[in-house]
């Protein structure tokens, strides 16, 4: 099995006081939507949260995920990744997913995992745009796991994936959903206008 790590440790600092991960998508908090899609792959799902995030924990009630309460999330993306990856069980590879990419589907996650299963010689596999711009989700071979222990700042997994760009496999999706995250109220308005959700 390939553990899926959903990164949900951010503070939604650009959302004017709202929590983007609790924004409704079809009447369901985004974080729960993304957790349900990950669980539907059949792989174990771990959700990296700040140490104190009761509303996010409540949104995940009954979802069948393992919640990781991480004080390191206060450091930013790298702290969340460093602690989250360390908490994963032994595995051959693991999939990392940002929680604020509402257009990604269960099929997308499965496609990236399947690509690695077909060609595990590549240490990284990523979702991408039609023109090949890399995005999410990102699958890392477990041989890279030790590198996460040294992450700092807010660069996140890009600090590990970028030097391996020439060995990275891309799964190109039909649109921009691998890179379309919703960080601001304006992002959400535009997305809702487009999708009707």
C-alpha positions as CSV (number, residue, x, y, z in Angstrom):
1,X,0.0,0.0,0.0
2,X,1.1,3.6,-0.7
3,X,0.4,6.0,2.2
4,X,-1.2,9.3,1.1
5,X,-0.2,12.3,3.2
6,X,-2.6,15.2,2.9
7,X,-1.0,18.5,3.9
8,X,-3.5,20.6,5.9
9,X,-1.2,22.4,8.3
10,X,-1.5,25.9,6.9
11,X,-3.1,28.9,8.5
12,X,-5.1,30.2,5.5
13,X,-3.4,33.6,6.1
14,X,-4.7,35.0,2.8
15,X,-8.3,34.2,3.4
16,X,-9.4,37.3,5.3
17,X,-10.1,35.4,8.5
18,X,-11.7,32.3,6.9
19,X,-10.3,28.8,6.9
20,X,-10.0,27.8,3.2
21,X,-10.0,24.1,4.2
22,X,-13.5,24.5,5.7
23,X,-14.9,26.3,2.7
24,X,-17.9,24.3,1.4
25,X,-17.6,22.3,-1.8
26,X,-21.1,21.0,-2.6
27,X,-22.0,21.6,1.0
28,X,-19.0,19.6,2.4
29,X,-15.9,21.2,3.9
30,X,-13.0,21.1,1.3
31,X,-10.8,19.2,3.7
32,X,-13.4,16.4,4.1
33,X,-13.9,16.3,0.3
34,X,-10.2,15.8,-0.3
35,X,-9.9,13.2,2.5
36,X,-12.8,11.2,1.1
37,X,-11.3,11.3,-2.4
38,X,-8.0,10.0,-1.0
39,X,-9.7,7.3,1.1
40,X,-11.5,6.1,-2.0
41,X,-8.2,5.1,-3.6
42,X,-8.0,2.2,-1.1
43,X,-4.7,3.4,0.2
44,X,-4.1,4.5,3.8
45,X,-4.6,8.2,4.3
46,X,-2.8,10.5,6.8
47,X,-3.8,14.1,7.3
48,X,-1.2,16.5,8.7
49,X,-2.9,19.2,10.9
50,X,-1.6,21.9,13.2
51,X,-1.4,20.8,16.8
52,X,-4.6,22.8,17.6
53,X,-7.2,22.6,14.9
54,X,-10.5,21.4,16.4
55,X,-12.7,22.5,13.5
56,X,-10.5,20.6,11.0
57,X,-10.5,17.6,13.2
58,X,-14.3,17.7,13.4
59,X,-14.6,18.0,9.6
60,X,-12.7,14.7,9.4
61,X,-14.8,12.8,11.9
62,X,-15.6,9.3,10.5
63,X,-13.5,9.8,7.4
64,X,-11.3,6.8,8.0
65,X,-8.1,8.8,8.0
66,X,-5.2,9.0,10.5
67,X,-5.0,12.5,11.9
68,X,-1.5,13.7,12.6
69,X,-1.4,16.7,15.0
70,X,1.9,18.4,14.3
71,X,3.4,21.2,16.4
72,X,5.9,21.5,13.6
73,X,3.2,22.8,11.3
74,X,3.7,26.2,12.9
75,X,7.0,26.4,11.0
76,X,5.2,26.3,7.7
77,X,5.1,23.8,4.8
78,X,8.5,22.3,5.5
79,X,7.8,21.7,9.2
80,X,4.5,20.0,8.2
81,X,6.2,17.8,5.6
82,X,9.2,17.0,7.9
83,X,7.0,15.7,10.7
84,X,4.3,14.3,8.5
85,X,6.6,12.1,6.4
86,X,8.4,11.0,9.6
87,X,5.0,9.8,11.0
88,X,4.2,7.6,7.9
89,X,4.5,3.8,8.2
90,X,7.2,1.8,6.4
91,X,6.5,1.9,2.7
92,X,8.0,1.7,-0.8
93,X,6.7,5.1,-1.8
94,X,4.3,7.7,-0.5
95,X,2.0,10.2,-2.1
96,X,1.9,13.9,-0.9
97,X,-1.3,15.9,-1.6
98,X,-2.1,19.5,-0.9
99,X,-5.5,19.9,0.7
100,X,-6.6,23.0,-1.3
101,X,-6.7,21.5,-4.8
102,X,-10.4,20.9,-5.2
103,X,-10.4,19.8,-8.8
104,X,-8.1,16.8,-8.2
105,X,-10.0,13.5,-8.2
106,X,-9.6,10.0,-6.8
107,X,-8.8,8.9,-10.4
108,X,-6.0,11.4,-10.5
109,X,-4.4,10.1,-7.3
110,X,-4.7,6.6,-8.6
111,X,-3.2,7.6,-11.9
112,X,0.0,8.9,-10.3
113,X,0.3,5.8,-8.1
114,X,-0.2,3.6,-11.1
115,X,2.4,5.4,-13.1
116,X,5.0,4.8,-10.3
117,X,3.9,1.1,-10.1
118,X,4.6,0.8,-13.9
119,X,7.9,2.7,-13.7
120,X,9.3,2.6,-10.1
121,X,12.8,3.5,-11.4
122,X,11.8,7.1,-11.4
123,X,12.1,8.5,-7.8
124,X,9.4,11.1,-8.3
125,X,6.0,11.1,-10.1
126,X,3.8,14.2,-10.3
127,X,0.5,15.3,-11.6
128,X,1.0,18.0,-14.3
129,X,-0.8,20.4,-16.6
130,X,-1.3,19.5,-20.3
131,X,1.8,21.4,-21.2
132,X,3.9,19.6,-18.7
133,X,4.1,22.0,-15.8
134,X,4.5,19.9,-12.6
135,X,2.0,20.1,-9.8
136,X,0.2,17.7,-7.4
137,X,-0.1,15.1,-6.2
138,X,3.6,14.2,-5.8
139,X,4.7,10.6,-5.3
140,X,8.1,10.1,-3.7
141,X,10.1,6.9,-3.6
142,X,10.8,5.9,-0.1
143,X,14.5,6.1,-0.8
144,X,14.0,9.9,-0.6
145,X,12.4,9.8,2.8
146,X,15.5,10.7,4.7
147,X,15.8,14.0,2.9
148,X,12.6,15.3,4.4
149,X,14.3,15.3,7.8
150,X,16.4,18.3,6.8
151,X,13.6,20.5,5.4
152,X,13.3,24.0,6.7
153,X,11.6,27.2,5.7
154,X,8.6,27.2,3.5
155,X,10.0,25.6,0.3
156,X,8.2,22.3,1.1
157,X,8.7,19.2,-1.1
158,X,9.9,21.3,-4.0
159,X,13.3,21.5,-2.4
160,X,13.5,17.7,-2.8
161,X,11.7,17.3,-6.1
162,X,13.3,20.1,-8.1
163,X,16.8,18.7,-8.2
164,X,15.3,15.4,-9.5
165,X,13.4,17.1,-12.4
166,X,15.2,15.2,-15.1
167,X,14.2,11.9,-13.4
168,X,10.7,12.8,-12.6
169,X,7.7,11.3,-14.3
170,X,4.7,13.4,-15.2
171,X,1.1,12.4,-15.4
172,X,-0.5,15.1,-17.5
173,X,-4.1,15.8,-16.6
174,X,-6.6,17.3,-19.1
175,X,-6.6,20.7,-17.5
176,X,-4.8,22.9,-14.9
177,X,-6.1,21.0,-11.8
178,X,-2.7,19.8,-10.8
179,X,-1.7,23.4,-10.0
180,X,-5.0,25.1,-9.2
181,X,-5.0,25.8,-5.5
182,X,-7.5,28.2,-3.9
183,X,-5.6,30.6,-1.5
184,X,-7.8,33.7,-1.4
185,X,-11.4,34.7,-1.4
186,X,-11.0,35.9,-5.0
187,X,-9.7,32.5,-5.9
188,X,-12.7,30.9,-4.4
189,X,-15.2,33.3,-6.1
190,X,-13.6,32.6,-9.5
191,X,-13.7,28.9,-8.9
192,X,-17.3,28.9,-7.8
193,X,-18.3,31.0,-10.7
194,X,-16.7,28.5,-13.0
195,X,-17.9,25.3,-11.4
196,X,-21.1,26.3,-9.8
197,X,-20.1,24.7,-6.5
